[in-house]
Amino acid sequence: MDHQEFDSLFDEEFAHPLIEMGFAFVRKTKSLRYQSGTRDLWINRIRGKWPHPGIARTTICFRHSFLRPVSSDDPNSTKLIADDFPRKLTFDDFDGWRTPSLTYRPENSGRWATSDLKYGDMTEQAVRKRLRKMKMLVETRVLPWANSLTEQGELSQIAQFGEQAWCEKRWMEDYRFHCGITNG
């Protein structure tokens, strides 16, 4: 299967059903974003300098919308990158029959795990099945998880499990300010 065939199936089986649930494409990419209140969820289709033929890489990113991005002091910046999101997860994090225990993982160095769909040697039927499973995970596990994350809870997670990176300190400042916490 080539890139164009995959993108067509991606739109049909994954993107358009998510758009019906409130997601929107990010600029002219295949990434999708869902915003609700202060919650900002991004299904990031990673495009890099060097393409990987036959592989679609995805990271599930979450932030609260008032957090300042790493590259700007404007929390409303429209040019966000994955590093601007404290949470970077994969579809595997949400797969399985158990409720996921999603403790904050510091991934602040520009490297994080991705979900790699190696569609190049797959049949159309197999790609459709995988994309439907990914959509189902977003609908039944990822969105409910994102909607359950509170500002105070995320502050606590970063404070407890973070590595004290400069971006984490900045996010904790933003959470404290947003939550009206003067000491911390």
C-alpha positions in Angstrom: 0.0 0.0 0.0 1.4 3.4 -0.9 1.1 6.7 1.1 -1.8 8.1 -0.9 -3.9 4.9 -0.5 -3.1 4.9 3.3 -4.0 8.6 3.7 -7.3 7.9 2.0 -8.1 5.1 4.3 -6.9 7.1 7.3 -9.3 9.9 6.4 -12.2 7.5 5.9 -11.7 5.1 8.8 -10.1 7.4 11.4 -10.0 11.1 10.8 -13.6 11.8 9.5 -15.3 9.7 12.3 -13.2 11.7 14.8 -14.1 15.0 13.2 -17.8 14.0 13.7 -16.9 13.7 17.4 -15.5 17.2 17.6 -11.9 16.8 16.4 -10.5 19.1 13.7 -7.5 18.8 11.4 -4.4 20.8 12.6 -3.5 23.2 9.8 -2.8 21.2 6.6 -1.6 18.1 8.3 -3.2 14.7 9.1 -2.9 15.5 12.9 -6.2 15.9 14.7 -7.0 18.2 17.7 -9.9 18.1 20.2 -10.4 21.0 22.5 -13.0 21.1 25.4 -12.8 23.7 28.1 -9.1 23.9 29.1 -8.4 20.3 27.7 -6.4 20.1 24.6 -5.9 16.7 23.0 -3.8 16.2 19.9 -3.5 13.0 17.8 -0.2 14.0 16.2 0.7 12.3 12.9 4.4 12.9 13.0 6.0 14.3 9.8 9.7 14.7 9.9 12.6 15.8 7.8 13.1 12.2 6.6 10.0 10.4 5.6 9.6 6.8 6.5 7.9 5.0 3.6 5.2 2.7 4.6 5.1 3.8 8.2 2.6 6.2 9.8 3.9 7.5 13.2 1.5 8.9 15.8 1.8 10.3 19.3 -1.2 11.2 21.5 -0.5 14.5 23.2 -2.4 16.2 26.0 -2.1 19.6 27.6 -4.3 22.2 29.4 -4.8 25.1 27.1 -3.4 27.7 29.5 0.1 26.1 29.6 2.8 28.1 27.8 4.4 26.3 24.9 8.2 25.6 25.1 8.8 27.9 22.1 6.6 30.8 23.1 5.1 32.7 26.1 1.7 32.6 24.4 -0.5 29.7 25.5 -2.8 30.4 22.6 0.0 29.9 20.0 -1.3 28.1 16.9 2.1 26.7 16.1 2.3 24.0 18.8 4.7 21.1 18.6 4.6 17.8 20.6 7.2 19.2 23.1 4.5 21.8 24.1 2.4 19.0 25.6 3.3 17.5 28.9 1.7 14.2 28.1 2.9 12.2 25.1 1.3 8.7 24.8 0.8 5.9 22.3 -2.2 3.8 21.4 -0.6 0.9 23.3 -0.9 2.9 26.5 -4.7 2.7 26.1 -5.0 -0.9 24.7 -6.0 -3.9 26.7 -8.9 -4.8 28.9 -7.6 -3.1 32.0 -8.2 0.6 32.8 -4.9 2.3 31.9 -2.8 3.6 34.8 -1.3 6.6 33.0 1.2 8.2 35.4 3.0 11.2 34.0 6.2 10.2 32.1 8.8 13.0 31.6 9.5 13.0 27.9 10.9 16.5 27.4 14.0 16.0 25.4 12.3 15.9 21.9 12.2 12.1 22.1 9.1 10.2 23.0 7.4 7.0 22.1 5.2 6.7 18.9 2.6 4.4 17.6 4.0 3.1 14.4 1.5 1.7 11.8 3.6 -0.2 9.2 1.0 -0.1 6.5 3.4 -0.6 3.6 3.1 -4.4 3.5 -0.4 -4.6 4.8 -3.6 -5.4 2.9 -6.4 -2.8 2.7 -8.5 -4.9 5.0 -5.8 -5.1 7.6 -5.2 -1.3 7.5 -8.9 -0.6 7.8 -9.1 -3.0 10.8 -6.2 -1.3 12.5 -7.5 2.2 11.9 -10.9 1.3 13.2 -9.3 -0.1 16.4 -7.4 3.2 16.8 -10.6 5.2 16.4 -12.3 3.0 18.9 -9.5 3.5 21.4 -9.8 7.3 20.9 -13.5 7.2 21.4 -13.7 4.8 24.3 -10.5 5.3 26.2 -8.4 8.4 25.1 -11.2 11.0 25.2 -12.7 9.8 28.5 -9.2 9.9 30.0 -8.5 13.4 28.6 -11.8 14.6 29.9 -11.0 13.2 33.4 -7.7 15.1 33.8 -8.0 18.0 36.2 -5.6 20.9 36.5 -4.7 20.1 40.1 -4.2 16.4 39.2 -1.8 17.2 36.4 0.1 19.6 38.6 0.5 16.8 41.2 1.5 14.3 38.5 4.3 16.6 37.1 5.5 17.6 40.6 5.6 13.9 41.7 6.9 12.2 38.6 8.7 14.9 36.7 12.4 15.3 36.3 12.4 19.1 37.1 13.1 20.0 33.5 12.7 23.7 32.8 9.5 23.1 30.8 8.0 21.2 33.8 8.9 24.0 36.2 7.2 26.4 33.7 4.1 24.2 33.5 3.9 23.9 37.3 4.0 27.7 37.5 1.1 27.9 35.0 -0.9 25.3 36.9 -0.3 27.1 40.2 -1.3 30.4 38.7 -4.4 29.0 37.0 -5.5 27.1 40.2 -4.7 30.2 42.5 -2.1 28.4 44.4 0.4 30.9 45.9 2.8 28.5 47.5 4.2 25.4 46.2 
